[in-house]
Amino acid sequence: YHYLFKKTEPFSLLLASFVFLCSLTFRTLDNALCETIPFGIHFLWHCLNSIVLYLAVRTLIVNEKT
């Protein structure tokens, strides 16, 4: 949609989707790796989700009509 309608930063939501996929992967692997990695990798889920939120909101703001 953003690409077809020539919106600002047309691939930012695609990037956000990729980051979310990585985030979901780390969340899924967290239980399996909990015994191997003592501090776990659950924090990566939260860090990457904050990046997804940033990218989504930024895309909304830069494409907002004034």
PDB file of N, CA, C and O in Angstrom:
ATOM      1  N   TYR A   1       0.824  -1.189   0.000  1.00  0.00           N
ATOM      2  CA  TYR A   1       0.000   0.000   0.000  1.00  0.00           C
ATOM      3  C   TYR A   1       0.873   1.260   0.000  1.00  0.00           C
ATOM      4  O   TYR A   1       0.662   2.172  -0.800  1.00  0.00           O
ATOM      5  N   HIS A   2       1.836   1.298   0.890  1.00  0.00           N
ATOM      6  CA  HIS A   2       2.702   2.482   0.983  1.00  0.00           C
ATOM      7  C   HIS A   2       3.540   2.653  -0.283  1.00  0.00           C
ATOM      8  O   HIS A   2       3.783   3.775  -0.727  1.00  0.00           O
ATOM      9  N   TYR A   3       3.975   1.544  -0.853  1.00  0.00           N
ATOM     10  CA  TYR A   3       4.763   1.620  -2.074  1.00  0.00           C
ATOM     11  C   TYR A   3       3.891   2.053  -3.260  1.00  0.00           C
ATOM     12  O   TYR A   3       4.284   2.925  -4.034  1.00  0.00           O
ATOM     13  N   LEU A   4       2.709   1.441  -3.399  1.00  0.00           N
ATOM     14  CA  LEU A   4       1.835   1.744  -4.526  1.00  0.00           C
ATOM     15  C   LEU A   4       1.334   3.179  -4.519  1.00  0.00           C
ATOM     16  O   LEU A   4       1.185   3.793  -5.575  1.00  0.00           O
ATOM     17  N   PHE A   5       1.077   3.707  -3.348  1.00  0.00           N
ATOM     18  CA  PHE A   5       0.556   5.067  -3.243  1.00  0.00           C
ATOM     19  C   PHE A   5       1.644   6.098  -2.946  1.00  0.00           C
ATOM     20  O   PHE A   5       1.359   7.230  -2.556  1.00  0.00           O
ATOM     21  N   LYS A   6       2.907   5.676  -3.140  1.00  0.00           N
ATOM     22  CA  LYS A   6       4.068   6.565  -3.006  1.00  0.00           C
ATOM     23  C   LYS A   6       4.086   7.337  -1.681  1.00  0.00           C
ATOM     24  O   LYS A   6       4.286   8.551  -1.639  1.00  0.00           O
ATOM     25  N   LYS A   7       3.875   6.595  -0.631  1.00  0.00           N
ATOM     26  CA  LYS A   7       3.942   7.183   0.705  1.00  0.00           C
ATOM     27  C   LYS A   7       5.396   7.381   1.110  1.00  0.00           C
ATOM     28  O   LYS A   7       6.300   6.793   0.516  1.00  0.00           O
ATOM     29  N   THR A   8       5.613   8.208   2.119  1.00  0.00           N
ATOM     30  CA  THR A   8       6.956   8.426   2.655  1.00  0.00           C
ATOM     31  C   THR A   8       7.450   7.141   3.317  1.00  0.00           C
ATOM     32  O   THR A   8       6.710   6.480   4.045  1.00  0.00           O
ATOM     33  N   GLU A   9       8.693   6.803   3.058  1.00  0.00           N
ATOM     34  CA  GLU A   9       9.311   5.589   3.611  1.00  0.00           C
ATOM     35  C   GLU A   9       8.424   4.356   3.392  1.00  0.00           C
ATOM     36  O   GLU A   9       7.910   3.784   4.353  1.00  0.00           O
ATOM     37  N   PRO A  10       8.247   3.952   2.146  1.00  0.00           N
ATOM     38  CA  PRO A  10       7.277   2.902   1.824  1.00  0.00           C
ATOM     39  C   PRO A  10       7.609   1.516   2.387  1.00  0.00           C
ATOM     40  O   PRO A  10       6.721   0.672   2.503  1.00  0.00           O
ATOM     41  N   PHE A  11       8.861   1.277   2.733  1.00  0.00           N
ATOM     42  CA  PHE A  11       9.222  -0.062   3.208  1.00  0.00           C
ATOM     43  C   PHE A  11       9.401  -0.148   4.721  1.00  0.00           C
ATOM     44  O   PHE A  11       9.862  -1.169   5.231  1.00  0.00           O
ATOM     45  N   SER A  12       9.046   0.899   5.436  1.00  0.00           N
ATOM     46  CA  SER A  12       9.260   0.885   6.887  1.00  0.00           C
ATOM     47  C   SER A  12       8.355  -0.126   7.590  1.00  0.00           C
ATOM     48  O   SER A  12       8.769  -0.732   8.578  1.00  0.00           O
ATOM     49  N   LEU A  13       7.142  -0.316   7.105  1.00  0.00           N
ATOM     50  CA  LEU A  13       6.276  -1.330   7.723  1.00  0.00           C
ATOM     51  C   LEU A  13       6.748  -2.741   7.386  1.00  0.00           C
ATOM     52  O   LEU A  13       6.567  -3.670   8.173  1.00  0.00           O
ATOM     53  N   LEU A  14       7.348  -2.892   6.218  1.00  0.00           N
ATOM     54  CA  LEU A  14       7.943  -4.183   5.869  1.00  0.00           C
ATOM     55  C   LEU A  14       9.113  -4.485   6.800  1.00  0.00           C
ATOM     56  O   LEU A  14       9.283  -5.617   7.252  1.00  0.00           O
ATOM     57  N   LEU A  15       9.910  -3.469   7.079  1.00  0.00           N
ATOM     58  CA  LEU A  15      11.009  -3.620   8.035  1.00  0.00           C
ATOM     59  C   LEU A  15      10.463  -3.955   9.422  1.00  0.00           C
ATOM     60  O   LEU A  15      11.010  -4.817  10.110  1.00  0.00           O
ATOM     61  N   ALA A  16       9.403  -3.287   9.833  1.00  0.00           N
ATOM     62  CA  ALA A  16       8.789  -3.569  11.134  1.00  0.00           C
ATOM     63  C   ALA A  16       8.291  -5.017  11.192  1.00  0.00           C
ATOM     64  O   ALA A  16       8.394  -5.666  12.232  1.00  0.00           O
ATOM     65  N   SER A  17       7.757  -5.519  10.087  1.00  0.00           N
ATOM     66  CA  SER A  17       7.290  -6.911  10.038  1.00  0.00           C
ATOM     67  C   SER A  17       8.452  -7.885  10.190  1.00  0.00           C
ATOM     68  O   SER A  17       8.330  -8.900  10.876  1.00  0.00           O
ATOM     69  N   PHE A  18       9.570  -7.577   9.555  1.00  0.00           N
ATOM     70  CA  PHE A  18      10.749  -8.432   9.676  1.00  0.00           C
ATOM     71  C   PHE A  18      11.287  -8.433  11.101  1.00  0.00           C
ATOM     72  O   PHE A  18      11.648  -9.482  11.634  1.00  0.00           O
ATOM     73  N   VAL A  19      11.339  -7.261  11.713  1.00  0.00           N
ATOM     74  CA  VAL A  19      11.816  -7.167  13.102  1.00  0.00           C
ATOM     75  C   VAL A  19      10.870  -7.939  14.024  1.00  0.00           C
ATOM     76  O   VAL A  19      11.319  -8.595  14.964  1.00  0.00           O
ATOM     77  N   PHE A  20       9.559  -7.864  13.760  1.00  0.00           N
ATOM     78  CA  PHE A  20       8.607  -8.615  14.572  1.00  0.00           C
ATOM     79  C   PHE A  20       8.804 -10.121  14.401  1.00  0.00           C
ATOM     80  O   PHE A  20       8.686 -10.877  15.364  1.00  0.00           O
ATOM     81  N   LEU A  21       9.099 -10.549  13.189  1.00  0.00           N
ATOM     82  CA  LEU A  21       9.375 -11.971  12.955  1.00  0.00           C
ATOM     83  C   LEU A  21      10.588 -12.424  13.766  1.00  0.00           C
ATOM     84  O   LEU A  21      10.574 -13.501  14.363  1.00  0.00           O
ATOM     85  N   CYS A  22      11.628 -11.605  13.785  1.00  0.00           N
ATOM     86  CA  CYS A  22      12.806 -11.919  14.608  1.00  0.00           C
ATOM     87  C   CYS A  22      12.444 -11.948  16.086  1.00  0.00           C
ATOM     88  O   CYS A  22      12.884 -12.826  16.829  1.00  0.00           O
ATOM     89  N   SER A  23      11.643 -10.983  16.501  1.00  0.00           N
ATOM     90  CA  SER A  23      11.204 -10.908  17.891  1.00  0.00           C
ATOM     91  C   SER A  23      10.426 -12.155  18.295  1.00  0.00           C
ATOM     92  O   SER A  23      10.651 -12.725  19.363  1.00  0.00           O
ATOM     93  N   LEU A  24       9.523 -12.561  17.439  1.00  0.00           N
ATOM     94  CA  LEU A  24       8.714 -13.749  17.712  1.00  0.00           C
ATOM     95  C   LEU A  24       9.573 -15.012  17.744  1.00  0.00           C
ATOM     96  O   LEU A  24       9.308 -15.928  18.523  1.00  0.00           O
ATOM     97  N   THR A  25      10.584 -15.058  16.912  1.00  0.00           N
ATOM     98  CA  THR A  25      11.506 -16.196  16.907  1.00  0.00           C
ATOM     99  C   THR A  25      12.257 -16.293  18.239  1.00  0.00           C
ATOM    100  O   THR A  25      12.368 -17.373  18.820  1.00  0.00           O
ATOM    101  N   PHE A  26      12.768 -15.157  18.712  1.00  0.00           N
ATOM    102  CA  PHE A  26      13.462 -15.168  20.007  1.00  0.00           C
ATOM    103  C   PHE A  26      12.518 -15.559  21.139  1.00  0.00           C
ATOM    104  O   PHE A  26      12.917 -16.273  22.058  1.00  0.00           O
ATOM    105  N   ARG A  27      11.282 -15.102  21.080  1.00  0.00           N
ATOM    106  CA  ARG A  27      10.304 -15.437  22.123  1.00  0.00           C
ATOM    107  C   ARG A  27       9.997 -16.933  22.114  1.00  0.00           C
ATOM    108  O   ARG A  27       9.850 -17.550  23.169  1.00  0.00           O
ATOM    109  N   THR A  28       9.903 -17.508  20.920  1.00  0.00           N
ATOM    110  CA  THR A  28       9.615 -18.932  20.791  1.00  0.00           C
ATOM    111  C   THR A  28      10.784 -19.779  21.296  1.00  0.00           C
ATOM    112  O   THR A  28      10.575 -20.818  21.923  1.00  0.00           O
ATOM    113  N   LEU A  29      11.995 -19.342  21.028  1.00  0.00           N
ATOM    114  CA  LEU A  29      13.185 -20.098  21.435  1.00  0.00           C
ATOM    115  C   LEU A  29      13.551 -19.900  22.903  1.00  0.00           C
ATOM    116  O   LEU A  29      14.393 -20.624  23.435  1.00  0.00           O
ATOM    117  N   ASP A  30      12.935 -18.940  23.549  1.00  0.00           N
ATOM    118  CA  ASP A  30      13.306 -18.588  24.919  1.00  0.00           C
ATOM    119  C   ASP A  30      13.201 -19.773  25.869  1.00  0.00           C
ATOM    120  O   ASP A  30      14.140 -20.032  26.622  1.00  0.00           O
ATOM    121  N   ASN A  31      12.096 -20.493  25.855  1.00  0.00           N
ATOM    122  CA  ASN A  31      11.934 -21.632  26.774  1.00  0.00           C
ATOM    123  C   ASN A  31      12.939 -22.740  26.486  1.00  0.00           C
ATOM    124  O   ASN A  31      13.472 -23.357  27.408  1.00  0.00           O
ATOM    125  N   ALA A  32      13.192 -22.987  25.218  1.00  0.00           N
ATOM    126  CA  ALA A  32      14.124 -24.060  24.850  1.00  0.00           C
ATOM    127  C   ALA A  32      15.561 -23.714  25.249  1.00  0.00           C
ATOM    128  O   ALA A  32      16.335 -24.603  25.606  1.00  0.00           O
ATOM    129  N   LEU A  33      15.913 -22.456  25.191  1.00  0.00           N
ATOM    130  CA  LEU A  33      17.287 -22.048  25.495  1.00  0.00           C
ATOM    131  C   LEU A  33      17.479 -21.607  26.940  1.00  0.00           C
ATOM    132  O   LEU A  33      18.585 -21.235  27.332  1.00  0.00           O
ATOM    133  N   CYS A  34      16.431 -21.645  27.722  1.00  0.00           N
ATOM    134  CA  CYS A  34      16.496 -21.173  29.104  1.00  0.00           C
ATOM    135  C   CYS A  34      17.530 -21.952  29.922  1.00  0.00           C
ATOM    136  O   CYS A  34      18.241 -21.368  30.741  1.00  0.00           O
ATOM    137  N   GLU A  35      17.614 -23.252  29.706  1.00  0.00           N
ATOM    138  CA  GLU A  35      18.566 -24.063  30.460  1.00  0.00           C
ATOM    139  C   GLU A  35      19.994 -23.854  29.960  1.00  0.00           C
ATOM    140  O   GLU A  35      20.943 -23.971  30.736  1.00  0.00           O
ATOM    141  N   THR A  36      20.155 -23.548  28.682  1.00  0.00           N
ATOM    142  CA  THR A  36      21.480 -23.357  28.091  1.00  0.00           C
ATOM    143  C   THR A  36      22.054 -21.983  28.410  1.00  0.00           C
ATOM    144  O   THR A  36      23.225 -21.850  28.767  1.00  0.00           O
ATOM    145  N   ILE A  37      21.212 -20.966  28.277  1.00  0.00           N
ATOM    146  CA  ILE A  37      21.643 -19.594  28.537  1.00  0.00           C
ATOM    147  C   ILE A  37      21.007 -19.149  29.854  1.00  0.00           C
ATOM    148  O   ILE A  37      19.797 -18.928  29.902  1.00  0.00           O
ATOM    149  N   PRO A  38      21.782 -19.016  30.903  1.00  0.00           N
ATOM    150  CA  PRO A  38      21.231 -18.751  32.236  1.00  0.00           C
ATOM    151  C   PRO A  38      20.364 -17.486  32.322  1.00  0.00           C
ATOM    152  O   PRO A  38      19.347 -17.488  33.016  1.00  0.00           O
ATOM    153  N   PHE A  39      20.745 -16.421  31.636  1.00  0.00           N
ATOM    154  CA  PHE A  39      19.969 -15.182  31.716  1.00  0.00           C
ATOM    155  C   PHE A  39      18.840 -15.148  30.691  1.00  0.00           C
ATOM    156  O   PHE A  39      18.042 -14.211  30.683  1.00  0.00           O
ATOM    157  N   GLY A  40      18.765 -16.161  29.827  1.00  0.00           N
ATOM    158  CA  GLY A  40      17.683 -16.260  28.858  1.00  0.00           C
ATOM    159  C   GLY A  40      17.791 -15.226  27.745  1.00  0.00           C
ATOM    160  O   GLY A  40      18.712 -14.409  27.714  1.00  0.00           O
ATOM    161  N   ILE A  41      16.832 -15.284  26.840  1.00  0.00           N
ATOM    162  CA  ILE A  41      16.813 -14.323  25.736  1.00  0.00           C
ATOM    163  C   ILE A  41      15.476 -13.589  25.657  1.00  0.00           C
ATOM    164  O   ILE A  41      15.151 -12.965  24.647  1.00  0.00           O
ATOM    165  N   HIS A  42      14.719 -13.676  26.731  1.00  0.00           N
ATOM    166  CA  HIS A  42      13.400 -13.041  26.753  1.00  0.00           C
ATOM    167  C   HIS A  42      13.498 -11.521  26.607  1.00  0.00           C
ATOM    168  O   HIS A  42      12.595 -10.886  26.063  1.00  0.00           O
ATOM    169  N   PHE A  43      14.580 -10.952  27.088  1.00  0.00           N
ATOM    170  CA  PHE A  43      14.748  -9.503  26.976  1.00  0.00           C
ATOM    171  C   PHE A  43      14.811  -9.054  25.520  1.00  0.00           C
ATOM    172  O   PHE A  43      14.436  -7.925  25.205  1.00  0.00           O
ATOM    173  N   LEU A  44      15.289  -9.939  24.615  1.00  0.00           N
ATOM    174  CA  LEU A  44      15.336  -9.592  23.195  1.00  0.00           C
ATOM    175  C   LEU A  44      13.932  -9.411  22.630  1.00  0.00           C
ATOM    176  O   LEU A  44      13.710  -8.570  21.759  1.00  0.00           O
ATOM    177  N   TRP A  45      12.988 -10.201  23.128  1.00  0.00           N
ATOM    178  CA  TRP A  45      11.580 -10.058  22.745  1.00  0.00           C
ATOM    179  C   TRP A  45      11.106  -8.640  23.036  1.00  0.00           C
ATOM    180  O   TRP A  45      10.475  -8.007  22.190  1.00  0.00           O
ATOM    181  N   HIS A  46      11.404  -8.151  24.209  1.00  0.00           N
ATOM    182  CA  HIS A  46      10.956  -6.815  24.596  1.00  0.00           C
ATOM    183  C   HIS A  46      11.695  -5.716  23.814  1.00  0.00           C
ATOM    184  O   HIS A  46      11.084  -4.742  23.376  1.00  0.00           O
ATOM    185  N   CYS A  47      12.982  -5.882  23.649  1.00  0.00           N
ATOM    186  CA  CYS A  47      13.755  -4.876  22.910  1.00  0.00           C
ATOM    187  C   CYS A  47      13.296  -4.784  21.458  1.00  0.00           C
ATOM    188  O   CYS A  47      13.099  -3.687  20.936  1.00  0.00           O
ATOM    189  N   LEU A  48      13.126  -5.922  20.812  1.00  0.00           N
ATOM    190  CA  LEU A  48      12.707  -5.903  19.416  1.00  0.00           C
ATOM    191  C   LEU A  48      11.272  -5.425  19.260  1.00  0.00           C
ATOM    192  O   LEU A  48      10.947  -4.757  18.277  1.00  0.00           O
ATOM    193  N   ASN A  49      10.412  -5.755  20.210  1.00  0.00           N
ATOM    194  CA  ASN A  49       9.037  -5.260  20.140  1.00  0.00           C
ATOM    195  C   ASN A  49       8.982  -3.743  20.282  1.00  0.00           C
ATOM    196  O   ASN A  49       8.124  -3.093  19.685  1.00  0.00           O
ATOM    197  N   SER A  50       9.885  -3.184  21.060  1.00  0.00           N
ATOM    198  CA  SER A  50       9.913  -1.717  21.169  1.00  0.00           C
ATOM    199  C   SER A  50      10.348  -1.097  19.846  1.00  0.00           C
ATOM    200  O   SER A  50       9.880  -0.016  19.487  1.00  0.00           O
ATOM    201  N   ILE A  51      11.228  -1.760  19.126  1.00  0.00           N
ATOM    202  CA  ILE A  51      11.639  -1.268  17.804  1.00  0.00           C
ATOM    203  C   ILE A  51      10.470  -1.358  16.822  1.00  0.00           C
ATOM    204  O   ILE A  51      10.260  -0.451  16.016  1.00  0.00           O
ATOM    205  N   VAL A  52       9.718  -2.444  16.890  1.00  0.00           N
ATOM    206  CA  VAL A  52       8.530  -2.595  16.034  1.00  0.00           C
ATOM    207  C   VAL A  52       7.536  -1.472  16.314  1.00  0.00           C
ATOM    208  O   VAL A  52       6.998  -0.867  15.386  1.00  0.00           O
ATOM    209  N   LEU A  53       7.300  -1.204  17.558  1.00  0.00           N
ATOM    210  CA  LEU A  53       6.368  -0.130  17.926  1.00  0.00           C
ATOM    211  C   LEU A  53       6.866   1.212  17.414  1.00  0.00           C
ATOM    212  O   LEU A  53       6.086   1.999  16.877  1.00  0.00           O
ATOM    213  N   TYR A  54       8.149   1.479  17.572  1.00  0.00           N
ATOM    214  CA  TYR A  54       8.738   2.724  17.083  1.00  0.00           C
ATOM    215  C   TYR A  54       8.551   2.862  15.574  1.00  0.00           C
ATOM    216  O   TYR A  54       8.116   3.908  15.092  1.00  0.00           O
ATOM    217  N   LEU A  55       8.881   1.803  14.831  1.00  0.00           N
ATOM    218  CA  LEU A  55       8.775   1.865  13.374  1.00  0.00           C
ATOM    219  C   LEU A  55       7.331   2.072  12.915  1.00  0.00           C
ATOM    220  O   LEU A  55       7.073   2.842  11.990  1.00  0.00           O
ATOM    221  N   ALA A  56       6.401   1.389  13.560  1.00  0.00           N
ATOM    222  CA  ALA A  56       4.992   1.516  13.174  1.00  0.00           C
ATOM    223  C   ALA A  56       4.458   2.918  13.459  1.00  0.00           C
ATOM    224  O   ALA A  56       3.774   3.505  12.620  1.00  0.00           O
ATOM    225  N   VAL A  57       4.762   3.448  14.621  1.00  0.00           N
ATOM    226  CA  VAL A  57       4.282   4.785  14.989  1.00  0.00           C
ATOM    227  C   VAL A  57       4.973   5.844  14.140  1.00  0.00           C
ATOM    228  O   VAL A  57       4.340   6.813  13.721  1.00  0.00           O
ATOM    229  N   ARG A  58       6.259   5.667  13.884  1.00  0.00           N
ATOM    230  CA  ARG A  58       6.980   6.625  13.047  1.00  0.00           C
ATOM    231  C   ARG A  58       6.393   6.654  11.647  1.00  0.00           C
ATOM    232  O   ARG A  58       6.240   7.728  11.064  1.00  0.00           O
ATOM    233  N   THR A  59       6.062   5.490  11.098  1.00  0.00           N
ATOM    234  CA  THR A  59       5.453   5.431   9.774  1.00  0.00           C
ATOM    235  C   THR A  59       4.109   6.152   9.760  1.00  0.00           C
ATOM    236  O   THR A  59       3.788   6.864   8.809  1.00  0.00           O
ATOM    237  N   LEU A  60       3.348   5.969  10.795  1.00  0.00           N
ATOM    238  CA  LEU A  60       2.062   6.668  10.908  1.00  0.00           C
ATOM    239  C   LEU A  60       2.254   8.173  10.944  1.00  0.00           C
ATOM    240  O   LEU A  60       1.530   8.914  10.279  1.00  0.00           O
ATOM    241  N   ILE A  61       3.224   8.622  11.714  1.00  0.00           N
ATOM    242  CA  ILE A  61       3.440  10.064  11.877  1.00  0.00           C
ATOM    243  C   ILE A  61       3.956  10.703  10.590  1.00  0.00           C
ATOM    244  O   ILE A  61       3.465  11.760  10.193  1.00  0.00           O
ATOM    245  N   VAL A  62       4.937  10.083   9.930  1.00  0.00           N
ATOM    246  CA  VAL A  62       5.504  10.711   8.735  1.00  0.00           C
ATOM    247  C   VAL A  62       4.539  10.701   7.551  1.00  0.00           C
ATOM    248  O   VAL A  62       4.716  11.465   6.602  1.00  0.00           O
ATOM    249  N   ASN A  63       3.529   9.848   7.600  1.00  0.00           N
ATOM    250  CA  ASN A  63       2.542   9.783   6.522  1.00  0.00           C
ATOM    251  C   ASN A  63       1.224  10.465   6.873  1.00  0.00           C
ATOM    252  O   ASN A  63       0.259  10.400   6.112  1.00  0.00           O
ATOM    253  N   GLU A  64       1.193  11.107   8.009  1.00  0.00           N
ATOM    254  CA  GLU A  64      -0.029  11.789   8.435  1.00  0.00           C
ATOM    255  C   GLU A  64      -0.264  13.027   7.576  1.00  0.00           C
ATOM    256  O   GLU A  64       0.655  13.803   7.312  1.00  0.00           O
ATOM    257  N   LYS A  65      -1.493  13.194   7.153  1.00  0.00           N
ATOM    258  CA  LYS A  65      -1.828  14.388   6.369  1.00  0.00           C
ATOM    259  C   LYS A  65      -1.985  15.576   7.290  1.00  0.00           C
ATOM    260  O   LYS A  65      -2.609  15.469   8.346  1.00  0.00           O
ATOM    261  N   THR A  66      -1.431  16.693   6.905  1.00  0.00           N
ATOM    262  CA  THR A  66      -1.531  17.890   7.743  1.00  0.00           C
ATOM    263  C   THR A  66      -2.582  18.831   7.207  1.00  0.00           C
ATOM    264  O   THR A  66      -2.808  19.895   7.783  1.00  0.00           O
TER     265      THR A  66
END
